[in-house]
Amino acid sequence: MARQFTGYIGTYTKKNSEGVYRFTLDTEKKQITNVEVAAHLDNPTYLTVSKKNEYLYAVSKEGDQGGIAAFKITGESGDLEKLNRQVTDGSAPCHVSVNSRNSLVVSANFHTKQAEAFLTKEDGSIQPPKSVEHEGSGPHERQEKPHLHFAGFTPDERYVVVIDLGSDRITTYQPDGDVLREVSVRSVKPGSGPRHIAFHPNAPYAYVMTELSNEVIVLKYDEEEGTFEDVQYISTLPEDFTENSQGSAIHLSSDGKFVYAGNRGHNSIAIYRVKADNKLEFIEWTHTEGDWPRDFVLDPTEQFIVAANQETGTLALFERNQQQGTLTLLQKDVHAPEAVCVKFLN
């Protein structure tokens, strides 16, 4: 098995970041090394890697326009070769996903109320998008309009799921080429501000991280109809924590036994055990050794987790107990300016 894995970091470029970074995780030495610029890009805050490690797609800003940039991944060290970029007027998206066939890229835009779908060409470059626009609002002061925060595929890729923090809605679309046709809409608890979703690998359930109420929502998922039903809300914060904290990322182990949820403010990863009924049981919190953990990722062996602390501009490396789900700190304060998103080559 490989001893070294290449990872990528999406960043803001408001201060001293230069774009997309890459790094190496040495699983034998149990450390992160070689953090360096992989592609110069404006505000590539989120990125995704194609299933066969051929392409990387990153959100990007270009003046008063925003969109998606496509790169070809080359060489053993994961060099990025720019293919093309598709941008439209307005802010850049905040999330991007690609299906396993690398035929369709989808993005969610926090500011423009739009989800976009981009067909790809044979060389991995992307075509101009088609979009759908959301409407609605919620009771929280930050829910004055739709704020789409996630667009991604269901496990069988029959549907695209869009999470709207602004209107507390989860919308399922059926892609028809690059046209997204609405299938169902699920409203969750008002004011919760759903942000990201992660599907159970072998059961019809999904888990949503909320940004505003700092909870994980457990959802039963109907794979045929593309519909959701909420079955549990569980807090990601201690009962006595009263300071500002906002939910961030959520990920599952591939055996479906553990759920990990990020807290920006409490600066922790909350760890849960998945019970027999697929509801969650809290285990513990692990401090991310930095400020504002916007994202984290399990490495390909799932023996490690890398957390990205945006405000301190640092990565932290943890070893994961695969039987108990718990995390042990191995390395902290790895320089990664304005880190927002972390992804590994598959």
C-alpha positions, -999 to 999 in steps of 0.1 A, spaced: 0 0 0 11 35 -7 30 52 21 25 87 8 -7 105 -3 -11 138 -21 -37 162 -7 -50 196 -19 -61 226 0 -87 251 -11 -82 286 3 -94 322 5 -69 346 -11 -79 377 9 -46 379 28 -15 359 19 -27 327 1 -19 323 -36 -45 298 -46 -47 260 -45 -21 243 -23 -10 207 -22 8 187 5 21 152 12 9 129 40 35 104 49 16 76 66 48 58 77 64 89 94 29 101 104 34 137 93 24 163 67 51 177 45 57 197 14 29 223 16 33 243 -16 13 262 -42 -2 239 -69 -22 265 -89 -25 303 -87 -62 310 -84 -84 337 -68 -105 324 -39 -105 287 -47 -124 280 -15 -137 246 -23 -125 219 -47 -131 183 -57 -111 155 -73 -125 131 -99 -128 95 -90 -99 83 -111 -77 112 -100 -76 126 -135 -91 161 -128 -96 187 -101 -124 212 -102 -122 243 -80 -145 273 -74 -129 305 -84 -133 343 -86 -123 364 -116 -129 401 -110 -167 406 -106 -174 371 -119 -173 336 -103 -174 301 -115 -155 268 -117 -119 262 -129 -109 228 -144 -75 213 -140 -58 181 -153 -39 162 -126 -5 151 -139 27 134 -126 32 114 -94 32 145 -73 -2 157 -85 8 188 -106 -22 208 -118 -25 218 -155 -52 244 -162 -78 233 -187 -104 260 -187 -127 281 -166 -164 290 -168 -175 321 -150 -206 342 -149 -215 376 -133 -217 376 -95 -199 359 -66 -181 327 -69 -198 294 -57 -189 279 -23 -191 242 -32 -184 219 -61 -188 182 -68 -183 159 -97 -199 125 -105 -179 93 -108 -181 93 -146 -166 128 -147 -195 138 -170 -212 164 -148 -199 190 -123 -224 208 -100 -219 238 -78 -238 257 -51 -236 295 -47 -241 311 -13 -247 346 -27 -265 343 -60 -292 318 -49 -282 295 -78 -271 259 -82 -253 253 -115 -246 222 -136 -216 219 -160 -213 192 -186 -177 182 -192 -158 175 -224 -137 145 -231 -105 163 -220 -121 171 -186 -127 207 -194 -162 222 -185 -189 237 -207 -210 268 -198 -234 259 -170 -272 258 -167 -286 270 -134 -316 268 -111 -325 296 -87 -339 291 -52 -364 312 -33 -372 314 3 -359 326 37 -358 316 74 -363 330 109 -326 336 116 -310 370 109 -287 353 84 -316 337 65 -328 368 47 -327 349 13 -315 315 0 -278 307 8 -269 275 -11 -240 257 6 -238 223 -9 -245 206 -43 -235 170 -47 -247 135 -58 -266 108 -41 -247 75 -37 -262 60 -69 -259 94 -87 -295 93 -98 -300 126 -80 -283 159 -71 -289 172 -36 -287 209 -29 -286 222 7 -299 257 13 -288 273 46 -310 303 40 -344 286 38 -337 254 58 -344 232 28 -329 201 12 -339 200 -25 -334 169 -47 -330 173 -84 -328 147 -112 -301 157 -137 -311 156 -174 -279 164 -191 -270 197 -175 -307 205 -166 -316 200 -130 -353 190 -126 -368 193 -91 -379 161 -76 -386 169 -39 -380 195 -12 -376 187 25 -378 214 50 -359 209 83 -361 227 116 -366 265 111 -335 284 118 -312 254 118 -293 265 87 -284 232 70 -249 233 54 -234 200 42 -247 164 38 -229 130 40 -246 97 30 -242 65 49 -221 41 28 -244 11 31 -277 21 46 -305 45 33 -296 73 57 -278 106 54 -264 131 80 -266 169 76 -245 194 95 -263 226 105 -243 258 106 -267 280 127 -281 255 153 -249 234 155 -266 201 151 -264 169 131 -297 159 115 -301 122 109 -323 117 78 -339 85 64 -334 86 26 -357 70 1 -334 60 -28 -362 54 -52 -381 87 -46 -351 109 -37 -369 120 -6 -358 126 30 -374 122 65 -356 136 96 -354 111 124 -329 128 149 -314 161 158 -282 159 180 -261 188 192 -225 192 182 -216 215 212 -215 211 249 -246 222 267 -228 249 287 -210 264 256 -225 299 250 -199 315 227 -202 319 189 -198 286 170 -209 276 136 -212 241 122 -188 233 93 -180 200 76 -194 165 82 -179 132 71 -184 94 77 -160 66 79 -164 42 50 -175 14 73 -205 36 83 -196 33 120 -186 68 128 -197 104 120 -174 134 124 -187 170 125 -167 203 126 -174 232 150 -160 266 141 -158 287 173 -157 257 197 -128 247 174 -135 210 176 -145 179 158 -175 162 174 -173 124 171 -204 101 170 -210 64 169 -237 52 144 -261 29 163 -279 -1 149 -309 21 140 -285 46 122 -291 73 148 -261 88 165 -246 85 199 -221 111 210 -185 99 219 -163 130 225 -149 163 211 -114 167 198 -98 202 197 -85 210 162 -55 229 176 -63 260 156 -91 286 150 -122 281 128 -119 245 114 -137 250 81 -131 215 69 -114 182 76 -108 150 56 -101 113 62 -71 101 43 -74 72 19 -64 46 46 -89 63 70 -61 59 97 -57 97 97 -78 129 97 -64 163 85 -82 194 98 -80 228 82 -81 258 105 -90 289 84 -83 317 108 -49 304 121 -40 292 86 -29 258 98 -34 221 93 -35 196 122 -30 158 117 -48 132 139 -45 95 140 -79 77 141 -87 47 162 -107 27 136 -124 6 163 -134 34 187 -135 64 163 -115 86 185 -87 109 174 -51 114 187 -31 145 178 1 138 158 10 172 143 -2 208 145 5 243 133 14 231 97 13 264 77 -16 265 52 -27 301 46 -65 307 48 -72 270 45 -109 263 38 -111 228 22 -90 197 22 -92 168 -3 -69 138 -11 -63 120 -43 -84 89 -41 
